Amino acid sequence: MKIERGSSLLMIGDSITDCARARPIGEAVSWDIGNGYVSLVNALLGAACPREKIRIRNLGVSGNTVRDLADRWQADVLDLKPDWLSVMIGINDVWRQFDAPLQTEWHVGLDEYSATLEQLVGATRPHLKGLVLMSPFFIEPNRDDPLRAMMDCYGQAVRRVAQRHGAIFVDCQAAFDDILTLVHPAALAGDRIHPTLTGHMILARAFLEAVDFVW
């Protein structure tokens, strides 16, 4: 596995990462780490390779955009000095443009999104042993759906940032697309955004496969 023994892994993002984690920092004590993909990653690592002693912390905040992430980056990432960092952000950056079209001050356009993510990654990558960038997603198989089409553009922006900085890219959208050939989106997320437990396991599996975890 790419994550070295004894490493600390910080996972940051929006509600998909948050999942009711404890404040100020979600740690792997009881359910304090949340009840989503972060907890599943922690459970699988703990069950399959406990000798690796990988410490996982959850810093997701529901509703966050990349703009919000930038505002708390110093305290929630740099000050905590993780060995490895995983970032999943962008769903709200896109979603607010559709569910709150008149609140334009909440919208984060593609240019701002790309530039902000680039700035955060560029400032942080030299201090990390490893970096994982997970794409935003919309659990909708119709690629011509306007929200899905825009989400794909934001996902490609994440891919480009990952390539420029030698980060591991996790294509969450592709992971869901594979399953959507067999099941309806409602089986994975009632609102096509917030996953069921099965949806969170899809995310956990995609993350772990990207870091060469052996199942």
Accessible surface in RSA format (square Angstrom, percent):
REM  Atomic radii and reference values for relative SASA: ProtOr
REM  Chains: A
REM  Algorithm: Lee & Richards
REM  Probe-radius: 1.40
REM  Slices: 20
REM RES _ NUM      All-atoms   Total-Side   Main-Chain    Non-polar    All polar
REM                ABS   REL    ABS   REL    ABS   REL    ABS   REL    ABS   REL
RES MET A   1    81.35  42.1  15.50  10.3  65.84 156.8  17.39  14.8  63.95  84.7
RES LYS A   2    93.70  45.7  78.41  48.1  15.29  36.4  52.73  47.5  40.97  43.6
RES ILE A   3     1.94   1.1   0.00   0.0   1.94   4.7   0.00   0.0   1.94   5.3
RES GLU A   4    76.20  43.7  69.99  53.0   6.20  14.8  51.19  99.0  25.01  20.4
RES ARG A   5   156.02  65.5 132.29  67.4  23.73  56.5  51.83  70.8 104.19  63.1
RES GLY A   6    51.86  64.0   0.00   N/A  51.86  64.0  22.68  62.2  29.18  65.4
RES SER A   7     0.67   0.6   0.00   0.0   0.67   1.5   0.42   0.9   0.25   0.3
RES SER A   8    16.93  14.3  16.72  22.3   0.21   0.5  13.57  28.9   3.36   4.7
RES LEU A   9     0.00   0.0   0.00   0.0   0.00   0.0   0.00   0.0   0.00   0.0
RES LEU A  10     0.00   0.0   0.00   0.0   0.00   0.0   0.00   0.0   0.00   0.0
RES MET A  11     0.00   0.0   0.00   0.0   0.00   0.0   0.00   0.0   0.00   0.0
RES ILE A  12     0.17   0.1   0.00   0.0   0.17   0.4   0.00   0.0   0.17   0.5
RES GLY A  13     0.00   0.0   0.00   N/A   0.00   0.0   0.00   0.0   0.00   0.0
RES ASP A  14     0.95   0.7   0.95   0.9   0.00   0.0   0.77   1.8   0.18   0.2
RES SER A  15    19.98  16.9  16.07  21.5   3.91   9.0  10.73  22.8   9.25  13.0
RES ILE A  16     1.78   1.0   0.90   0.7   0.88   2.1   1.69   1.2   0.10   0.3
RES THR A  17     0.82   0.6   0.00   0.0   0.82   2.0   0.00   0.0   0.82   1.2
RES ASP A  18     7.82   5.5   7.82   7.8   0.00   0.0   2.73   6.4   5.09   5.1
RES CYS A  19    23.09  17.5  10.65  11.9  12.44  29.2  11.47  29.0  11.63  12.5
RES ALA A  20    82.83  76.2  46.84  72.3  35.99  81.9  60.36  85.0  22.47  59.5
RES ARG A  21    13.01   5.5   5.81   3.0   7.20  17.1   0.00   0.0  13.01   7.9
RES ALA A  22    31.21  28.7  20.53  31.7  10.69  24.3  30.92  43.5   0.30   0.8
RES ARG A  23   130.80  54.9 100.94  51.5  29.86  71.1  64.78  88.5  66.03  40.0
RES PRO A  24   113.14  82.5 103.92  94.7   9.22  33.5 107.43  88.7   5.71  35.5
RES ILE A  25    51.74  29.4  41.62  31.0  10.12  24.4  41.62  30.0  10.12  27.5
RES GLY A  26     0.00   0.0   0.00   N/A   0.00   0.0   0.00   0.0   0.00   0.0
RES GLU A  27    39.85  22.9  39.85  30.2   0.00   0.0  29.58  57.2  10.28   8.4
RES ALA A  28    48.74  44.8  20.19  31.1  28.55  65.0  22.24  31.3  26.50  70.2
RES VAL A  29    96.14  63.3  92.53  83.8   3.61   8.7  96.14  83.5   0.00   0.0
RES SER A  30   103.28  87.3  55.15  73.6  48.14 110.9  44.96  95.8  58.32  81.7
RES TRP A  31   174.35  70.0 168.71  81.7   5.64  13.2 139.88  74.6  34.47  55.9
RES ASP A  32    58.20  40.8  56.02  55.8   2.18   5.2   3.63   8.5  54.57  54.4
RES ILE A  33     4.48   2.6   4.25   3.2   0.23   0.6   4.25   3.1   0.23   0.6
RES GLY A  34     1.64   2.0   0.00   N/A   1.64   2.0   1.64   4.5   0.00   0.0
RES ASN A  35    85.87  59.2  74.57  72.1  11.31  27.2  20.70  49.8  65.18  63.0
RES GLY A  36     1.49   1.8   0.00   N/A   1.49   1.8   0.61   1.7   0.87   2.0
RES TYR A  37     1.04   0.5   0.96   0.5   0.08   0.2   0.24   0.2   0.79   1.0
RES VAL A  38     1.07   0.7   0.93   0.8   0.14   0.3   0.93   0.8   0.14   0.4
RES SER A  39     9.35   7.9   6.80   9.1   2.55   5.9   4.97  10.6   4.38   6.1
RES LEU A  40    28.68  16.0  28.67  20.5   0.01   0.0  28.68  20.1   0.00   0.0
RES VAL A  41     0.00   0.0   0.00   0.0   0.00   0.0   0.00   0.0   0.00   0.0
RES ASN A  42    37.59  25.9  35.71  34.5   1.88   4.5   0.04   0.1  37.56  36.3
RES ALA A  43    55.16  50.7  44.44  68.6  10.72  24.4  52.20  73.5   2.96   7.8
RES LEU A  44    41.95  23.4  41.63  29.8   0.32   0.8  41.88  29.4   0.07   0.2
RES LEU A  45     7.72   4.3   6.97   5.0   0.75   1.9   7.18   5.0   0.55   1.5
RES GLY A  46    41.96  51.8   0.00   N/A  41.96  51.8  31.86  87.4  10.11  22.6
RES ALA A  47    86.87  79.9  49.22  76.0  37.64  85.6  60.19  84.8  26.68  70.7
RES ALA A  48    63.29  58.2  25.33  39.1  37.96  86.3  34.27  48.3  29.02  76.9
RES CYS A  49    30.76  23.3  23.38  26.1   7.38  17.3  25.19  63.8   5.57   6.0
RES PRO A  50    79.28  57.8  67.19  61.2  12.09  44.0  72.17  59.6   7.11  44.2
RES ARG A  51   185.98  78.1 179.58  91.5   6.41  15.3  59.99  82.0 125.99  76.4
RES GLU A  52    39.66  22.8  39.66  30.0   0.00   0.0   7.59  14.7  32.07  26.2
RES LYS A  53   158.20  77.2 136.24  83.6  21.96  52.3 101.60  91.5  56.59  60.3
RES ILE A  54    23.43  13.3   1.84   1.4  21.58  52.0   2.31   1.7  21.12  57.3
RES ARG A  55   131.08  55.0 124.05  63.2   7.03  16.7  50.24  68.7  80.84  49.0
RES ILE A  56     1.21   0.7   0.46   0.3   0.74   1.8   0.46   0.3   0.74   2.0
RES ARG A  57    18.92   7.9  18.92   9.6   0.00   0.0   0.34   0.5  18.58  11.3
RES ASN A  58     0.38   0.3   0.38   0.4   0.00   0.0   0.00   0.0   0.38   0.4
RES LEU A  59     2.08   1.2   2.08   1.5   0.00   0.0   2.08   1.5   0.00   0.0
RES GLY A  60     0.00   0.0   0.00   N/A   0.00   0.0   0.00   0.0   0.00   0.0
RES VAL A  61    39.15  25.8  39.15  35.4   0.00   0.0  39.15  34.0   0.00   0.0
RES SER A  62    71.07  60.1  54.24  72.4  16.84  38.8  27.83  59.3  43.25  60.6
RES GLY A  63    38.56  47.6   0.00   N/A  38.56  47.6  25.09  68.8  13.47  30.2
RES ASN A  64    13.74   9.5  13.74  13.3   0.00   0.0   0.00   0.0  13.74  13.3
RES THR A  65    10.83   7.7  10.83  11.0   0.00   0.0   8.15  10.9   2.68   4.1
RES VAL A  66     0.00   0.0   0.00   0.0   0.00   0.0   0.00   0.0   0.00   0.0
RES ARG A  67    83.57  35.1  82.39  42.0   1.18   2.8  49.68  67.9  33.89  20.5
RES ASP A  68    50.68  35.5  48.53  48.3   2.15   5.1   7.27  17.1  43.41  43.3
RES LEU A  69     0.09   0.0   0.09   0.1   0.00   0.0   0.09   0.1   0.00   0.0
RES ALA A  70    38.87  35.7  21.86  33.7  17.01  38.7  22.18  31.2  16.69  44.2
RES ASP A  71   122.41  85.7  84.90  84.5  37.52  88.7  31.99  75.3  90.42  90.2
RES ARG A  72    37.22  15.6  33.13  16.9   4.09   9.7  37.22  50.9   0.00   0.0
RES TRP A  73     9.83   3.9   9.83   4.8   0.00   0.0   9.83   5.2   0.00   0.0
RES GLN A  74   106.51  59.6 104.01  76.0   2.50   5.9  55.79 118.7  50.72  38.5
RES ALA A  75    60.11  55.3  50.99  78.7   9.12  20.7  51.81  73.0   8.30  22.0
RES ASP A  76    27.56  19.3  27.54  27.4   0.02   0.0   0.02   0.0  27.54  27.5
RES VAL A  77     0.28   0.2   0.28   0.3   0.00   0.0   0.28   0.2   0.00   0.0
RES LEU A  78    52.26  29.1  41.99  30.0  10.27  25.8  44.73  31.4   7.53  20.3
RES ASP A  79    78.71  55.1  58.80  58.5  19.91  47.1  21.11  49.7  57.60  57.4
RES LEU A  80    41.15  22.9  29.39  21.0  11.76  29.6  32.43  22.8   8.72  23.5
RES LYS A  81   164.58  80.3 141.81  87.0  22.77  54.2 112.03 100.8  52.55  56.0
RES PRO A  82     7.30   5.3   3.36   3.1   3.95  14.4   3.36   2.8   3.95  24.5
RES ASP A  83    37.21  26.1  35.45  35.3   1.76   4.2   1.79   4.2  35.42  35.3
RES TRP A  84    10.70   4.3  10.70   5.2   0.00   0.0  10.70   5.7   0.00   0.0
RES LEU A  85     0.68   0.4   0.68   0.5   0.00   0.0   0.68   0.5   0.00   0.0
RES SER A  86     0.74   0.6   0.30   0.4   0.44   1.0   0.04   0.1   0.70   1.0
RES VAL A  87     3.13   2.1   1.68   1.5   1.46   3.5   1.68   1.5   1.46   4.0
RES MET A  88     0.62   0.3   0.42   0.3   0.19   0.5   0.45   0.4   0.17   0.2
RES ILE A  89     3.15   1.8   1.45   1.1   1.70   4.1   1.93   1.4   1.22   3.3
RES GLY A  90     0.00   0.0   0.00   N/A   0.00   0.0   0.00   0.0   0.00   0.0
RES ILE A  91     1.51   0.9   1.51   1.1   0.00   0.0   1.51   1.1   0.00   0.0
RES ASN A  92     7.57   5.2   7.57   7.3   0.00   0.0   0.00   0.0   7.57   7.3
RES ASP A  93     0.00   0.0   0.00   0.0   0.00   0.0   0.00   0.0   0.00   0.0
RES VAL A  94     0.00   0.0   0.00   0.0   0.00   0.0   0.00   0.0   0.00   0.0
RES TRP A  95    50.77  20.4  50.77  24.6   0.00   0.0  37.27  19.9  13.51  21.9
RES ARG A  96    44.30  18.6  44.30  22.6   0.00   0.0  14.22  19.4  30.08  18.2
RES GLN A  97    43.13  24.1  28.47  20.8  14.65  34.9   6.54  13.9  36.59  27.8
RES PHE A  98    74.89  37.5  51.20  31.7  23.69  61.6  54.47  33.0  20.41  58.4
RES ASP A  99    78.55  55.0  42.47  42.3  36.09  85.3  34.09  80.2  44.46  44.3
RES ALA A 100     9.35   8.6   7.37  11.4   1.98   4.5   9.35  13.2   0.00   0.0
RES PRO A 101    76.83  56.0  67.23  61.3   9.59  34.9  67.38  55.6   9.45  58.7
RES LEU A 102   154.12  85.8 132.35  94.7  21.77  54.7 134.27  94.3  19.86  53.4
RES GLN A 103    66.39  37.1  65.41  47.8   0.97   2.3  11.94  25.4  54.44  41.3
RES THR A 104    91.63  65.2  81.32  82.4  10.30  24.6  52.77  70.9  38.85  58.7
RES GLU A 105   114.76  65.9  95.08  71.9  19.68  46.9  66.66 128.9  48.10  39.3
RES TRP A 106   130.54  52.4 123.32  59.7   7.23  17.0 107.77  57.5  22.77  36.9
RES HIS A 107    36.36  19.9  28.76  20.0   7.60  19.4  16.57  17.1  19.79  23.0
RES VAL A 108     0.34   0.2   0.34   0.3   0.00   0.0   0.34   0.3   0.00   0.0
RES GLY A 109    34.79  42.9   0.00   N/A  34.79  42.9  28.91  79.3   5.88  13.2
RES LEU A 110    62.88  35.0  56.68  40.5   6.20  15.6  56.68  39.8   6.20  16.7
RES ASP A 111   124.33  87.1 116.19 115.6   8.13  19.2  40.69  95.8  83.64  83.4
RES GLU A 112    64.93  37.3  55.96  42.3   8.97  21.3  37.30  72.1  27.63  22.6
RES TYR A 113     0.00   0.0   0.00   0.0   0.00   0.0   0.00   0.0   0.00   0.0
RES SER A 114    27.05  22.9  26.30  35.1   0.75   1.7  23.98  51.1   3.07   4.3
RES ALA A 115    63.18  58.1  50.54  78.0  12.64  28.8  58.11  81.8   5.07  13.4
RES THR A 116    19.55  13.9  17.79  18.0   1.76   4.2   6.78   9.1  12.77  19.3
RES LEU A 117     1.52   0.8   1.52   1.1   0.00   0.0   1.52   1.1   0.00   0.0
RES GLU A 118    51.13  29.4  49.99  37.8   1.14   2.7  34.01  65.8  17.12  14.0
RES GLN A 119   128.85  72.1 117.93  86.2  10.93  26.0  40.36  85.9  88.49  67.1
RES LEU A 120    13.37   7.4  13.07   9.4   0.30   0.8  13.37   9.4   0.00   0.0
RES VAL A 121     2.85   1.9   1.83   1.7   1.02   2.5   2.85   2.5   0.00   0.0
RES GLY A 122    30.57  37.7   0.00   N/A  30.57  37.7  16.86  46.3  13.71  30.7
RES ALA A 123    60.08  55.2  39.60  61.1  20.48  46.6  51.04  71.9   9.04  24.0
RES THR A 124     2.75   2.0   2.75   2.8   0.00   0.0   2.75   3.7   0.00   0.0
RES ARG A 125    55.96  23.5  54.84  28.0   1.13   2.7  17.67  24.1  38.30  23.2
RES PRO A 126   105.49  76.9  63.98  58.3  41.51 150.9  76.37  63.1  29.12 181.0
RES HIS A 127   137.42  75.1 106.60  74.1  30.83  78.9  72.29  74.5  65.14  75.8
RES LEU A 128    17.43   9.7   2.02   1.4  15.42  38.8   3.83   2.7  13.60  36.6
RES LYS A 129   118.92  58.0  90.36  55.4  28.56  68.0  63.58  57.2  55.33  58.9
RES GLY A 130     3.55   4.4   0.00   N/A   3.55   4.4   3.55   9.7   0.00   0.0
RES LEU A 131     3.23   1.8   1.48   1.1   1.75   4.4   1.48   1.0   1.75   4.7
RES VAL A 132     0.00   0.0   0.00   0.0   0.00   0.0   0.00   0.0   0.00   0.0
RES LEU A 133     0.93   0.5   0.93   0.7   0.00   0.0   0.93   0.7   0.00   0.0
RES MET A 134     1.14   0.6   0.00   0.0   1.14   2.7   0.00   0.0   1.14   1.5
RES SER A 135     1.42   1.2   1.42   1.9   0.00   0.0   1.42   3.0   0.00   0.0
RES PRO A 136     0.97   0.7   0.00   0.0   0.97   3.5   0.00   0.0   0.97   6.0
RES PHE A 137     0.00   0.0   0.00   0.0   0.00   0.0   0.00   0.0   0.00   0.0
RES PHE A 138     5.42   2.7   5.42   3.4   0.00   0.0   5.42   3.3   0.00   0.0
RES ILE A 139     0.00   0.0   0.00   0.0   0.00   0.0   0.00   0.0   0.00   0.0
RES GLU A 140    21.33  12.2  21.33  16.1   0.00   0.0   1.58   3.1  19.75  16.1
RES PRO A 141    66.93  48.8  50.17  45.7  16.76  60.9  52.46  43.3  14.47  89.9
RES ASN A 142    77.88  53.7  69.38  67.0   8.50  20.5  25.72  61.9  52.16  50.4
RES ARG A 143   148.92  62.5 139.28  71.0   9.63  22.9  50.77  69.4  98.14  59.5
RES ASP A 144   125.45  87.9 105.04 104.5  20.42  48.3  29.24  68.8  96.21  96.0
RES ASP A 145    29.67  20.8  26.61  26.5   3.06   7.2   3.55   8.4  26.12  26.1
RES PRO A 146    91.95  67.0  82.83  75.5   9.12  33.1  88.83  73.3   3.11  19.4
RES LEU A 147    17.63   9.8  16.94  12.1   0.69   1.7  16.94  11.9   0.69   1.9
RES ARG A 148     2.16   0.9   2.16   1.1   0.00   0.0   0.00   0.0   2.16   1.3
RES ALA A 149    40.91  37.6  36.34  56.1   4.57  10.4  38.98  54.9   1.93   5.1
RES MET A 150    58.67  30.4  53.92  35.7   4.75  11.3  57.84  49.2   0.83   1.1
RES MET A 151     1.20   0.6   0.42   0.3   0.78   1.8   0.42   0.4   0.78   1.0
RES ASP A 152    39.82  27.9  33.90  33.7   5.93  14.0  27.46  64.6  12.36  12.3
RES CYS A 153    63.19  47.8  58.12  64.8   5.08  11.9   9.07  23.0  54.13  58.4
RES TYR A 154     4.31   2.0   4.31   2.5   0.00   0.0   2.29   1.7   2.01   2.5
RES GLY A 155     7.12   8.8   0.00   N/A   7.12   8.8   7.12  19.5   0.00   0.0
RES GLN A 156    81.45  45.5  81.45  59.5   0.00   0.0  30.08  64.0  51.37  39.0
RES ALA A 157     1.58   1.5   0.46   0.7   1.13   2.6   1.08   1.5   0.50   1.3
RES VAL A 158     2.19   1.4   2.19   2.0   0.00   0.0   2.19   1.9   0.00   0.0
RES ARG A 159    72.48  30.4  72.48  36.9   0.00   0.0  16.62  22.7  55.86  33.9
RES ARG A 160   110.45  46.4 109.24  55.7   1.21   2.9  47.20  64.5  63.25  38.3
RES VAL A 161     0.24   0.2   0.24   0.2   0.00   0.0   0.24   0.2   0.00   0.0
RES ALA A 162     0.88   0.8   0.74   1.1   0.14   0.3   0.74   1.0   0.14   0.4
RES GLN A 163   126.59  70.8  96.30  70.4  30.29  72.1  44.23  94.1  82.37  62.5
RES ARG A 164   140.57  59.0 102.93  52.5  37.64  89.6  67.78  92.6  72.79  44.1
RES HIS A 165    43.97  24.0  30.73  21.4  13.24  33.9  27.30  28.1  16.67  19.4
RES GLY A 166    59.11  72.9   0.00   N/A  59.11  72.9  39.45 108.3  19.66  44.0
RES ALA A 167    16.29  15.0   0.00   0.0  16.29  37.1   0.78   1.1  15.52  41.1
RES ILE A 168    33.15  18.9  28.25  21.0   4.90  11.8  33.15  23.9   0.00   0.0
RES PHE A 169    43.24  21.6  20.03  12.4  23.21  60.4  20.03  12.1  23.21  66.4
RES VAL A 170     4.60   3.0   2.35   2.1   2.26   5.4   4.60   4.0   0.00   0.0
RES ASP A 171    45.31  31.7  36.15  36.0   9.15  21.6  15.58  36.7  29.72  29.6
RES CYS A 172     0.00   0.0   0.00   0.0   0.00   0.0   0.00   0.0   0.00   0.0
RES GLN A 173    13.63   7.6  13.63  10.0   0.00   0.0  13.47  28.7   0.16   0.1
RES ALA A 174    42.66  39.2  39.60  61.1   3.06   7.0  42.21  59.4   0.45   1.2
RES ALA A 175    18.45  17.0  10.47  16.2   7.98  18.2  17.53  24.7   0.92   2.4
RES PHE A 176     0.00   0.0   0.00   0.0   0.00   0.0   0.00   0.0   0.00   0.0
RES ASP A 177    21.97  15.4  17.73  17.6   4.24  10.0  14.98  35.3   6.98   7.0
RES ASP A 178    97.09  68.0  87.49  87.1   9.60  22.7  21.53  50.7  75.56  75.4
RES ILE A 179    41.36  23.5  41.36  30.8   0.00   0.0  41.36  29.8   0.00   0.0
RES LEU A 180    17.31   9.6   1.73   1.2  15.59  39.2   2.12   1.5  15.19  40.9
RES THR A 181   110.79  78.8  73.69  74.7  37.09  88.4  73.62  98.9  37.17  56.2
RES LEU A 182   151.63  84.4 116.09  83.0  35.55  89.4 121.92  85.6  29.71  79.9
RES VAL A 183    57.06  37.6  45.13  40.9  11.94  28.8  53.85  46.8   3.22   8.7
RES HIS A 184   129.30  70.7 118.91  82.7  10.39  26.6  92.10  94.9  37.20  43.3
RES PRO A 185    12.74   9.3  12.74  11.6   0.00   0.0  12.74  10.5   0.00   0.0
RES ALA A 186    63.63  58.5  46.66  72.0  16.97  38.6  48.64  68.5  14.99  39.7
RES ALA A 187    57.11  52.5  33.99  52.5  23.11  52.6  46.08  64.9  11.03  29.2
RES LEU A 188     2.88   1.6   2.88   2.1   0.00   0.0   2.88   2.0   0.00   0.0
RES ALA A 189     0.19   0.2   0.00   0.0   0.19   0.4   0.00   0.0   0.19   0.5
RES GLY A 190    73.69  90.9   0.00   N/A  73.69  90.9  35.55  97.6  38.14  85.4
RES ASP A 191    65.62  46.0  46.53  46.3  19.08  45.1  41.85  98.5  23.76  23.7
RES ARG A 192    86.27  36.2  86.27  44.0   0.00   0.0  15.08  20.6  71.19  43.1
RES ILE A 193     1.32   0.8   1.32   1.0   0.00   0.0   1.32   0.9   0.00   0.0
RES HIS A 194    75.64  41.3  68.12  47.3   7.53  19.3  54.59  56.3  21.05  24.5
RES PRO A 195    14.84  10.8   0.37   0.3  14.47  52.6   0.44   0.4  14.40  89.5
RES THR A 196    55.05  39.2  44.94  45.6  10.11  24.1  54.93  73.8   0.12   0.2
RES LEU A 197   120.64  67.2 110.32  78.9  10.32  25.9 112.25  78.8   8.39  22.6
RES THR A 198    79.21  56.3  73.80  74.8   5.40  12.9  41.10  55.2  38.11  57.6
RES GLY A 199     0.00   0.0   0.00   N/A   0.00   0.0   0.00   0.0   0.00   0.0
RES HIS A 200    11.99   6.6  11.99   8.3   0.00   0.0   5.68   5.9   6.31   7.3
RES MET A 201    73.11  37.9  73.11  48.4   0.00   0.0  72.08  61.3   1.03   1.4
RES ILE A 202    10.00   5.7   8.64   6.4   1.36   3.3   9.47   6.8   0.53   1.4
RES LEU A 203     0.00   0.0   0.00   0.0   0.00   0.0   0.00   0.0   0.00   0.0
RES ALA A 204     0.00   0.0   0.00   0.0   0.00   0.0   0.00   0.0   0.00   0.0
RES ARG A 205    99.20  41.7  99.20  50.6   0.00   0.0  19.48  26.6  79.72  48.3
RES ALA A 206    16.10  14.8   7.41  11.4   8.69  19.8  12.69  17.9   3.41   9.0
RES PHE A 207     0.00   0.0   0.00   0.0   0.00   0.0   0.00   0.0   0.00   0.0
RES LEU A 208     0.06   0.0   0.06   0.0   0.00   0.0   0.06   0.0   0.00   0.0
RES GLU A 209    96.95  55.7  81.93  62.0  15.02  35.8  28.41  54.9  68.54  56.0
RES ALA A 210    21.72  20.0   6.82  10.5  14.91  33.9  18.94  26.7   2.78   7.4
RES VAL A 211     0.00   0.0   0.00   0.0   0.00   0.0   0.00   0.0   0.00   0.0
RES ASP A 212    72.96  51.1  63.86  63.6   9.10  21.5  24.28  57.1  48.68  48.5
RES PHE A 213    16.16   8.1   7.51   4.7   8.65  22.5   7.64   4.6   8.52  24.4
RES VAL A 214   124.30  81.8 108.95  98.6  15.35  37.0 111.36  96.8  12.94  35.1
RES TRP A 215   141.74  56.9  80.74  39.1  61.00 143.2 108.91  58.1  32.83  53.3
END  Absolute sums over single chains surface
CHAIN  1 A     9520.8       7555.1       1965.6       5509.0       4011.8
END  Absolute sums over all chains
TOTAL          9520.8       7555.1       1965.6       5509.0       4011.8
